Amino acid sequence: MDISTMHKSPEVAYFSMEIALDPTVPTYSGGLGVLAGDTLRAGADLGVAMVGVTLVHRKGYFKQRLDRDGNQTEETSPWSPEQRAEPSHGRVSVTIEGRAVHVRAWRWWIQGVSGFRVPVLLLDTDLPGNSEWDRRLTDHLYGGDSHYRICQEAILGIGGVRILASLGYSDIRTFHMNEGHSALLSLALLEQRIGPNLGLATPQDLETVRHQCVFTTHTPVPAGHDQFSRDEMRQVLGPERAAVLEVTHCCPDHALNMTFLALQFSRYINGVAMQHGDISQGMFPRYPIHSITNGVHAATWTSPAFQSLFDQRLPDWRRDNQYLRYALKIPVEQIQTAHAESKRQLLAEIEQRTGCSLKEHAFTIGFARRAATYKRTDLIFSTLDRLRWIAKHIGPLQIVFGGKAHPRDDEGKALIRRVFEAGAQLSGDISVAYVEDYDLQWGALMTAGVDLWLNTPQRPYEASGTSGMKAALSGVPSLSVLDGWWIEGCLEGLTGWAIGHGGETSEDSASEAASMYDKLETLIAPMFYGRPSAYGEVMRHTIAINGAFFNTHRMLSQYVTQAYALSSS
């Protein structure tokens, strides 16, 4: 049967608290959700028999509003699955705090390049039979307190497994947990096997569940792993489930640790970059941890101008991203022309939506990440006089920022204000724009339209990062600290430039800022202004080397052959 008409019964269930499905559907907050969406899009392209499972998030994450001083406020971001998704007939219940919470699913279809479709199930508790509080459980992504969160995670993990069964997805052999939020699915699989009396579980029962599960961990920061008190665990999940979690060593330090639960019940575990796998192995020495470096969905993140160019010069690139390697044969002038069009689109959108008028000929640096302290959004403003000197003696500079701070992250909000303060101090010398409510649309425009992508995380807290991968697809090189994926992607002077020395060298923010300024002043800006053909060569190699490798076609193929094959053998 032709793949364009074929829909296979899913063998892999991909669970993620957030999945970026569409720019107008707020079911994601940032990198984790974007990765999940890109993974499922790659599955549709490659014909992988999989199904996504997430929550419907009727009120979204939040819309960011910024005043003239950079003060962030938040608004809800509602959407209506009734108008955008397909209803399903499945109905299940999950026992939370001793009561039955009813769950249904909406189905969203992702269609691949050849017509193959992957379904995504959006779990929803907004049903008449539920209490008003229970109906709101699937409203807010990362909202509420820890009680709200553990109830949400019970809906995702336990409700997700039950919804799959109710909809007849009976061929699933691998349950992939994208981060620990869905780890309670292991209890649902155990209940599916032996019934509600989990005290009867044997070591063989536990091993059978392990053999079904795959876990991808995304954070090297201990505080980034969800934990819930034992009292909360017993209250929400009940004594039977709590007892199993206790005896299977998922409650270190007197708390249910969702990462330990996922580790304990997974046959295959991986980090999301080479270094992150090593760091995770050090954090969790009892478990064998592999590495599969993240990627991005090439056809989603390549700018329209470069898509048109690749369609002409590399006609098979959408079906097989490895053909991007042959970008080496595209004339540099055509690379530069496509980039100029991408840049015009970005600058026009910035002027329309912010009123900030930027210049097409000026060297434009982009930075867009979640506003968190370890990402050091303001590192480039460490010494404003260095920036002024570069702009005055080498050529004009302009910088475009984007990114949200979590509503309860006061330090992250302060970072945004510092960017606004620095922009005001640089006014007249260097233009600084901060785009409001950074989302998928802004991400595509920015990563393709700037001349250089900047990334300044504090090592070793960048698990992978994917924004620079998106930029690479449209020929934008990176200037980045050697952390996460950039350790693998940086070929100095060929795909971009490194900040600092990386490796085991201990460096503080001051030394890394000095390295960043030195590269901008002595290498990057002089090449951009004085040797544009050489800069075009860097852009071409960025596509051919990094674009061809750091994509979800390659990444998902590794999951299929390494993770899914092991767990389903």
PyMOL commands that set and color helices and strands:
alter all, ss='L'
color gray80, all
select helices_A, chain A and resi 31-46+81-84+132-135+146-166+180-182+185-194+198-200+203-212+222-224+230-237+239-247+252-254+258-264+274-283+298-301+304-313+321-329+332-354+373-375+379-381+384-393+410-426+440-449+467-473+486-489+509-530+532-549+552-568
alter helices_A, ss='H'
color red, helices_A
select strands_A, chain A and resi 12-15+50-55+63-66+72-75+86-96+99-111+117-124+174-178+213-216+227-229+255-257+268-271+290-291+363-368+397-402+431-435+452-455+478-481+496-499
alter strands_A, ss='S'
color yellow, strands_A
deselect
rebuild
show_as cartoon
